[in-house]
Amino acid sequence: MDADLLTTPLSDKIFGCITGLVFADAVGACFEGLSRDELHASFDDKSAAWAFAVNRQELRYTDDGQMTLAIAEYLAENSSIDSVSLMHR
């Protein structure tokens, strides 16, 4: 295990996980709803699909990314989960 990983504050690890998740959601958003066959027909390989995804004018995360951010904010503000309170967020 990397020594830096052991000494990195938990808040930094959480921030990194959430940032990575939302970034991946935004990168993958342009492929949402496409079948595997459609992807293979559109791109020669993974690097071509990656180039297409990240070279757009802007990246926008989806409702999945928004839900992740909302739950993370809720958990940062509350010590336990109240489903009714979370639902109204």
N, CA, C and O atoms as CSV, one atom per row, in Angstrom:
chain,resi,resn,atom,element,x,y,z
A,1,MET,N,N,0.851,-1.183,0.000
A,1,MET,CA,C,0.000,0.000,0.000
A,1,MET,C,C,0.892,1.240,0.000
A,1,MET,O,O,1.927,1.273,0.666
A,2,ASP,N,N,0.483,2.245,-0.745
A,2,ASP,CA,C,1.221,3.489,-0.860
A,2,ASP,C,C,1.207,4.225,0.475
A,2,ASP,O,O,0.151,4.390,1.086
A,3,ALA,N,N,2.385,4.670,0.929
A,3,ALA,CA,C,2.491,5.368,2.210
A,3,ALA,C,C,1.679,6.653,2.213
A,3,ALA,O,O,1.114,7.021,3.243
A,4,ASP,N,N,1.609,7.353,1.064
A,4,ASP,CA,C,0.825,8.591,0.986
A,4,ASP,C,C,-0.649,8.330,1.236
A,4,ASP,O,O,-1.337,9.154,1.838
A,5,LEU,N,N,-1.128,7.200,0.783
A,5,LEU,CA,C,-2.530,6.846,0.970
A,5,LEU,C,C,-2.853,6.701,2.455
A,5,LEU,O,O,-3.949,7.043,2.899
A,6,LEU,N,N,-1.892,6.192,3.212
A,6,LEU,CA,C,-2.106,6.006,4.644
A,6,LEU,C,C,-2.105,7.323,5.411
A,6,LEU,O,O,-2.717,7.420,6.475
A,7,THR,N,N,-1.426,8.332,4.884
A,7,THR,CA,C,-1.324,9.602,5.601
A,7,THR,C,C,-2.251,10.681,5.042
A,7,THR,O,O,-2.349,11.765,5.618
A,8,THR,N,N,-2.919,10.406,3.950
A,8,THR,CA,C,-3.841,11.375,3.366
A,8,THR,C,C,-5.080,11.492,4.249
A,8,THR,O,O,-5.675,10.480,4.619
A,9,PRO,N,N,-5.473,12.721,4.590
A,9,PRO,CA,C,-6.670,12.893,5.427
A,9,PRO,C,C,-7.910,12.283,4.771
A,9,PRO,O,O,-8.050,12.293,3.548
A,10,LEU,N,N,-8.790,11.761,5.594
A,10,LEU,CA,C,-10.014,11.131,5.098
A,10,LEU,C,C,-10.832,12.095,4.246
A,10,LEU,O,O,-11.399,11.691,3.231
A,11,SER,N,N,-10.901,13.348,4.641
A,11,SER,CA,C,-11.683,14.321,3.868
A,11,SER,C,C,-11.128,14.472,2.450
A,11,SER,O,O,-11.897,14.656,1.507
A,12,ASP,N,N,-9.815,14.397,2.289
A,12,ASP,CA,C,-9.220,14.465,0.953
A,12,ASP,C,C,-9.572,13.229,0.134
A,12,ASP,O,O,-9.815,13.321,-1.069
A,13,LYS,N,N,-9.597,12.082,0.787
A,13,LYS,CA,C,-9.949,10.837,0.091
A,13,LYS,C,C,-11.403,10.887,-0.369
A,13,LYS,O,O,-11.716,10.492,-1.492
A,14,ILE,N,N,-12.277,11.365,0.489
A,14,ILE,CA,C,-13.694,11.474,0.137
A,14,ILE,C,C,-13.874,12.458,-1.005
A,14,ILE,O,O,-14.607,12.183,-1.955
A,15,PHE,N,N,-13.206,13.609,-0.918
A,15,PHE,CA,C,-13.282,14.610,-1.977
A,15,PHE,C,C,-12.804,14.015,-3.304
A,15,PHE,O,O,-13.427,14.236,-4.343
A,16,GLY,N,N,-11.718,13.275,-3.271
A,16,GLY,CA,C,-11.184,12.653,-4.484
A,16,GLY,C,C,-12.142,11.644,-5.077
A,16,GLY,O,O,-12.314,11.582,-6.295
A,17,CYS,N,N,-12.764,10.853,-4.222
A,17,CYS,CA,C,-13.733,9.859,-4.713
A,17,CYS,C,C,-14.935,10.526,-5.370
A,17,CYS,O,O,-15.370,10.113,-6.445
A,18,ILE,N,N,-15.464,11.543,-4.730
A,18,ILE,CA,C,-16.647,12.219,-5.272
A,18,ILE,C,C,-16.290,12.957,-6.554
A,18,ILE,O,O,-17.047,12.914,-7.524
A,19,THR,N,N,-15.143,13.636,-6.568
A,19,THR,CA,C,-14.707,14.344,-7.771
A,19,THR,C,C,-14.518,13.372,-8.931
A,19,THR,O,O,-14.949,13.641,-10.052
A,20,GLY,N,N,-13.875,12.249,-8.657
A,20,GLY,CA,C,-13.666,11.241,-9.686
A,20,GLY,C,C,-14.966,10.678,-10.212
A,20,GLY,O,O,-15.114,10.470,-11.416
A,21,LEU,N,N,-15.912,10.429,-9.321
A,21,LEU,CA,C,-17.202,9.884,-9.731
A,21,LEU,C,C,-17.955,10.868,-10.623
A,21,LEU,O,O,-18.486,10.484,-11.665
A,22,VAL,N,N,-18.000,12.140,-10.214
A,22,VAL,CA,C,-18.748,13.128,-10.986
A,22,VAL,C,C,-18.059,13.397,-12.326
A,22,VAL,O,O,-18.732,13.584,-13.340
A,23,PHE,N,N,-16.723,13.419,-12.337
A,23,PHE,CA,C,-15.998,13.596,-13.601
A,23,PHE,C,C,-16.285,12.420,-14.541
A,23,PHE,O,O,-16.565,12.624,-15.722
A,24,ALA,N,N,-16.215,11.206,-14.025
A,24,ALA,CA,C,-16.490,10.028,-14.859
A,24,ALA,C,C,-17.927,10.046,-15.373
A,24,ALA,O,O,-18.190,9.640,-16.505
A,25,ASP,N,N,-18.844,10.512,-14.552
A,25,ASP,CA,C,-20.233,10.624,-14.980
A,25,ASP,C,C,-20.347,11.612,-16.140
A,25,ASP,O,O,-21.059,11.348,-17.109
A,26,ALA,N,N,-19.654,12.741,-16.050
A,26,ALA,CA,C,-19.699,13.746,-17.118
A,26,ALA,C,C,-19.048,13.232,-18.401
A,26,ALA,O,O,-19.549,13.480,-19.498
A,27,VAL,N,N,-17.943,12.522,-18.263
A,27,VAL,CA,C,-17.278,11.966,-19.446
A,27,VAL,C,C,-18.181,10.932,-20.128
A,27,VAL,O,O,-18.291,10.910,-21.354
A,28,GLY,N,N,-18.808,10.099,-19.346
A,28,GLY,CA,C,-19.641,9.042,-19.904
A,28,GLY,C,C,-21.021,9.486,-20.344
A,28,GLY,O,O,-21.735,8.727,-20.998
A,29,ALA,N,N,-21.409,10.707,-19.994
A,29,ALA,CA,C,-22.766,11.173,-20.300
A,29,ALA,C,C,-23.074,11.139,-21.790
A,29,ALA,O,O,-24.213,10.877,-22.178
A,30,CYS,N,N,-22.081,11.399,-22.626
A,30,CYS,CA,C,-22.339,11.427,-24.075
A,30,CYS,C,C,-22.599,10.029,-24.641
A,30,CYS,O,O,-23.053,9.892,-25.778
A,31,PHE,N,N,-22.316,9.004,-23.859
A,31,PHE,CA,C,-22.547,7.629,-24.305
A,31,PHE,C,C,-23.808,7.018,-23.683
A,31,PHE,O,O,-24.172,5.883,-23.990
A,32,GLU,N,N,-24.454,7.766,-22.827
A,32,GLU,CA,C,-25.609,7.236,-22.111
A,32,GLU,C,C,-26.698,6.803,-23.088
A,32,GLU,O,O,-27.064,7.550,-23.995
A,33,GLY,N,N,-27.197,5.619,-22.899
A,33,GLY,CA,C,-28.268,5.088,-23.727
A,33,GLY,C,C,-27.801,4.337,-24.966
A,33,GLY,O,O,-28.607,3.695,-25.640
A,34,LEU,N,N,-26.503,4.409,-25.277
A,34,LEU,CA,C,-25.995,3.691,-26.445
A,34,LEU,C,C,-25.708,2.240,-26.086
A,34,LEU,O,O,-25.227,1.943,-24.993
A,35,SER,N,N,-26.002,1.362,-26.996
A,35,SER,CA,C,-25.701,-0.047,-26.773
A,35,SER,C,C,-24.226,-0.313,-27.051
A,35,SER,O,O,-23.533,0.520,-27.635
A,36,ARG,N,N,-23.769,-1.452,-26.637
A,36,ARG,CA,C,-22.387,-1.853,-26.900
A,36,ARG,C,C,-22.117,-1.890,-28.417
A,36,ARG,O,O,-21.060,-1.462,-28.880
A,37,ASP,N,N,-23.078,-2.399,-29.166
A,37,ASP,CA,C,-22.931,-2.472,-30.619
A,37,ASP,C,C,-22.827,-1.074,-31.239
A,37,ASP,O,O,-22.032,-0.850,-32.152
A,38,GLU,N,N,-23.627,-0.150,-30.742
A,38,GLU,CA,C,-23.567,1.225,-31.253
A,38,GLU,C,C,-22.214,1.869,-30.953
A,38,GLU,O,O,-21.664,2.594,-31.782
A,39,LEU,N,N,-21.690,1.598,-29.769
A,39,LEU,CA,C,-20.369,2.132,-29.411
A,39,LEU,C,C,-19.284,1.569,-30.319
A,39,LEU,O,O,-18.433,2.307,-30.814
A,40,HIS,N,N,-19.321,0.261,-30.533
A,40,HIS,CA,C,-18.323,-0.378,-31.409
A,40,HIS,C,C,-18.426,0.134,-32.843
A,40,HIS,O,O,-17.412,0.264,-33.529
A,41,ALA,N,N,-19.639,0.425,-33.299
A,41,ALA,CA,C,-19.821,0.932,-34.656
A,41,ALA,C,C,-19.331,2.381,-34.794
A,41,ALA,O,O,-18.926,2.804,-35.877
A,42,SER,N,N,-19.371,3.128,-33.697
A,42,SER,CA,C,-19.004,4.545,-33.738
A,42,SER,C,C,-17.522,4.815,-33.521
A,42,SER,O,O,-16.996,5.822,-33.996
A,43,PHE,N,N,-16.841,3.914,-32.799
A,43,PHE,CA,C,-15.451,4.169,-32.420
A,43,PHE,C,C,-14.585,2.951,-32.707
A,43,PHE,O,O,-14.992,1.813,-32.473
A,44,ASP,N,N,-13.391,3.205,-33.216
A,44,ASP,CA,C,-12.462,2.118,-33.529
A,44,ASP,C,C,-11.951,1.409,-32.285
A,44,ASP,O,O,-11.759,0.193,-32.284
A,45,ASP,N,N,-11.731,2.191,-31.212
A,45,ASP,CA,C,-11.198,1.605,-29.982
A,45,ASP,C,C,-11.524,2.523,-28.807
A,45,ASP,O,O,-12.140,3.576,-28.977
A,46,LYS,N,N,-11.106,2.111,-27.626
A,46,LYS,CA,C,-11.401,2.876,-26.406
A,46,LYS,C,C,-10.766,4.258,-26.433
A,46,LYS,O,O,-11.357,5.223,-25.948
A,47,SER,N,N,-9.566,4.359,-26.998
A,47,SER,CA,C,-8.905,5.665,-27.013
A,47,SER,C,C,-9.658,6.656,-27.911
A,47,SER,O,O,-9.678,7.851,-27.617
A,48,ALA,N,N,-10.265,6.189,-28.981
A,48,ALA,CA,C,-11.064,7.068,-29.840
A,48,ALA,C,C,-12.319,7.538,-29.101
A,48,ALA,O,O,-12.701,8.704,-29.203
A,49,ALA,N,N,-12.948,6.644,-28.369
A,49,ALA,CA,C,-14.129,7.014,-27.581
A,49,ALA,C,C,-13.739,8.004,-26.491
A,49,ALA,O,O,-14.456,8.972,-26.239
A,50,TRP,N,N,-12.601,7.762,-25.844
A,50,TRP,CA,C,-12.110,8.666,-24.793
A,50,TRP,C,C,-11.853,10.053,-25.371
A,50,TRP,O,O,-12.272,11.052,-24.786
A,51,ALA,N,N,-11.172,10.125,-26.509
A,51,ALA,CA,C,-10.868,11.410,-27.142
A,51,ALA,C,C,-12.154,12.162,-27.476
A,51,ALA,O,O,-12.243,13.372,-27.270
A,52,PHE,N,N,-13.141,11.444,-27.991
A,52,PHE,CA,C,-14.424,12.061,-28.304
A,52,PHE,C,C,-15.073,12.619,-27.041
A,52,PHE,O,O,-15.589,13.737,-27.047
A,53,ALA,N,N,-15.049,11.855,-25.979
A,53,ALA,CA,C,-15.733,12.245,-24.737
A,53,ALA,C,C,-15.094,13.459,-24.077
A,53,ALA,O,O,-15.801,14.361,-23.628
A,54,VAL,N,N,-13.783,13.492,-24.013
A,54,VAL,CA,C,-13.128,14.562,-23.253
A,54,VAL,C,C,-12.825,15.805,-24.078
A,54,VAL,O,O,-12.474,16.841,-23.512
A,55,ASN,N,N,-12.950,15.732,-25.393
A,55,ASN,CA,C,-12.657,16.897,-26.229
A,55,ASN,C,C,-13.905,17.692,-26.606
A,55,ASN,O,O,-13.887,18.474,-27.556
A,56,ARG,N,N,-14.963,17.492,-25.872
A,56,ARG,CA,C,-16.168,18.289,-26.105
A,56,ARG,C,C,-15.977,19.684,-25.502
A,56,ARG,O,O,-15.111,19.881,-24.650
A,57,GLN,N,N,-16.779,20.639,-25.942
A,57,GLN,CA,C,-16.671,22.011,-25.437
A,57,GLN,C,C,-16.872,22.080,-23.931
A,57,GLN,O,O,-16.198,22.842,-23.238
A,58,GLU,N,N,-17.788,21.291,-23.439
A,58,GLU,CA,C,-18.028,21.272,-21.993
A,58,GLU,C,C,-18.494,19.889,-21.578
A,58,GLU,O,O,-19.092,19.147,-22.357
A,59,LEU,N,N,-18.203,19.571,-20.337
A,59,LEU,CA,C,-18.674,18.323,-19.749
A,59,LEU,C,C,-19.801,18.657,-18.787
A,59,LEU,O,O,-19.707,19.603,-18.005
A,60,ARG,N,N,-20.852,17.881,-18.852
A,60,ARG,CA,C,-21.973,18.062,-17.917
A,60,ARG,C,C,-22.290,16.733,-17.275
A,60,ARG,O,O,-22.478,15.724,-17.955
A,61,TYR,N,N,-22.346,16.746,-15.961
A,61,TYR,CA,C,-22.702,15.509,-15.282
A,61,TYR,C,C,-24.206,15.295,-15.355
A,61,TYR,O,O,-24.972,16.227,-15.600
A,62,THR,N,N,-24.610,14.059,-15.138
A,62,THR,CA,C,-26.015,13.681,-15.277
A,62,THR,C,C,-26.728,13.742,-13.928
A,62,THR,O,O,-26.171,14.202,-12.932
A,63,ASP,N,N,-27.948,13.276,-13.923
A,63,ASP,CA,C,-28.703,13.196,-12.678
A,63,ASP,C,C,-28.010,12.280,-11.672
A,63,ASP,O,O,-28.165,12.463,-10.465
A,64,ASP,N,N,-27.256,11.306,-12.148
A,64,ASP,CA,C,-26.510,10.426,-11.236
A,64,ASP,C,C,-25.453,11.216,-10.476
A,64,ASP,O,O,-25.295,11.051,-9.266
A,65,GLY,N,N,-24.732,12.073,-11.190
A,65,GLY,CA,C,-23.729,12.919,-10.539
A,65,GLY,C,C,-24.377,13.894,-9.575
A,65,GLY,O,O,-23.869,14.118,-8.476
A,66,GLN,N,N,-25.500,14.476,-9.980
A,66,GLN,CA,C,-26.212,15.410,-9.111
A,66,GLN,C,C,-26.695,14.722,-7.838
A,66,GLN,O,O,-26.615,15.291,-6.749
A,67,MET,N,N,-27.194,13.500,-7.978
A,67,MET,CA,C,-27.650,12.763,-6.803
A,67,MET,C,C,-26.483,12.445,-5.866
A,67,MET,O,O,-26.622,12.529,-4.646
A,68,THR,N,N,-25.350,12.086,-6.433
A,68,THR,CA,C,-24.161,11.827,-5.626
A,68,THR,C,C,-23.772,13.067,-4.832
A,68,THR,O,O,-23.491,12.977,-3.637
A,69,LEU,N,N,-23.755,14.226,-5.491
A,69,LEU,CA,C,-23.409,15.471,-4.809
A,69,LEU,C,C,-24.420,15.808,-3.712
A,69,LEU,O,O,-24.035,16.245,-2.627
A,70,ALA,N,N,-25.697,15.609,-3.986
A,70,ALA,CA,C,-26.728,15.909,-2.995
A,70,ALA,C,C,-26.594,15.010,-1.768
A,70,ALA,O,O,-26.722,15.479,-0.637
A,71,ILE,N,N,-26.340,13.731,-1.985
A,71,ILE,CA,C,-26.172,12.814,-0.857
A,71,ILE,C,C,-24.905,13.148,-0.077
A,71,ILE,O,O,-24.909,13.104,1.153
A,72,ALA,N,N,-23.827,13.478,-0.773
A,72,ALA,CA,C,-22.579,13.852,-0.094
A,72,ALA,C,C,-22.774,15.101,0.757
A,72,ALA,O,O,-22.304,15.156,1.893
A,73,GLU,N,N,-23.461,16.098,0.218
A,73,GLU,CA,C,-23.741,17.316,0.984
A,73,GLU,C,C,-24.598,16.995,2.203
A,73,GLU,O,O,-24.348,17.493,3.301
A,74,TYR,N,N,-25.598,16.169,2.000
A,74,TYR,CA,C,-26.474,15.786,3.104
A,74,TYR,C,C,-25.675,15.094,4.213
A,74,TYR,O,O,-25.830,15.410,5.393
A,75,LEU,N,N,-24.828,14.156,3.823
A,75,LEU,CA,C,-24.042,13.421,4.809
A,75,LEU,C,C,-23.030,14.323,5.520
A,75,LEU,O,O,-22.702,14.086,6.682
A,76,ALA,N,N,-22.538,15.345,4.835
A,76,ALA,CA,C,-21.607,16.288,5.464
A,76,ALA,C,C,-22.308,17.134,6.522
A,76,ALA,O,O,-21.681,17.592,7.478
A,77,GLU,N,N,-23.603,17.334,6.346
A,77,GLU,CA,C,-24.374,18.178,7.259
A,77,GLU,C,C,-25.118,17.396,8.339
A,77,GLU,O,O,-25.566,17.988,9.321
A,78,ASN,N,N,-25.257,16.089,8.179
A,78,ASN,CA,C,-26.061,15.281,9.098
A,78,ASN,C,C,-25.287,14.053,9.539
A,78,ASN,O,O,-24.556,13.447,8.756
A,79,SER,N,N,-25.456,13.698,10.796
A,79,SER,CA,C,-24.730,12.541,11.327
A,79,SER,C,C,-25.440,11.217,11.041
A,79,SER,O,O,-24.846,10.149,11.185
A,80,SER,N,N,-26.697,11.287,10.641
A,80,SER,CA,C,-27.426,10.075,10.279
A,80,SER,C,C,-28.360,10.406,9.114
A,80,SER,O,O,-28.596,11.571,8.794
A,81,ILE,N,N,-28.877,9.359,8.499
A,81,ILE,CA,C,-29.748,9.541,7.339
A,81,ILE,C,C,-31.201,9.460,7.751
A,81,ILE,O,O,-31.632,8.467,8.338
A,82,ASP,N,N,-31.959,10.501,7.445
A,82,ASP,CA,C,-33.393,10.512,7.604
A,82,ASP,C,C,-33.963,10.551,6.181
A,82,ASP,O,O,-33.841,11.559,5.485
A,83,SER,N,N,-34.576,9.463,5.764
A,83,SER,CA,C,-34.989,9.331,4.368
A,83,SER,C,C,-35.954,10.421,3.925
A,83,SER,O,O,-35.885,10.861,2.778
A,84,VAL,N,N,-36.845,10.868,4.792
A,84,VAL,CA,C,-37.800,11.915,4.419
A,84,VAL,C,C,-37.061,13.226,4.207
A,84,VAL,O,O,-37.317,13.927,3.229
A,85,SER,N,N,-36.154,13.565,5.102
A,85,SER,CA,C,-35.365,14.783,4.978
A,85,SER,C,C,-34.499,14.738,3.720
A,85,SER,O,O,-34.393,15.729,2.998
A,86,LEU,N,N,-33.886,13.594,3.463
A,86,LEU,CA,C,-33.036,13.441,2.291
A,86,LEU,C,C,-33.842,13.559,1.010
A,86,LEU,O,O,-33.378,14.134,0.025
A,87,MET,N,N,-35.058,13.010,1.024
A,87,MET,CA,C,-35.916,13.047,-0.158
A,87,MET,C,C,-36.271,14.481,-0.545
A,87,MET,O,O,-36.421,14.780,-1.729
A,88,HIS,N,N,-36.407,15.362,0.432
A,88,HIS,CA,C,-36.809,16.747,0.166
A,88,HIS,C,C,-35.633,17.654,-0.163
A,88,HIS,O,O,-35.817,18.855,-0.364
A,89,ARG,N,N,-34.463,17.114,-0.220
A,89,ARG,CA,C,-33.260,17.898,-0.508
A,89,ARG,C,C,-33.236,18.348,-1.939
A,89,ARG,O,O,-32.294,19.021,-2.359
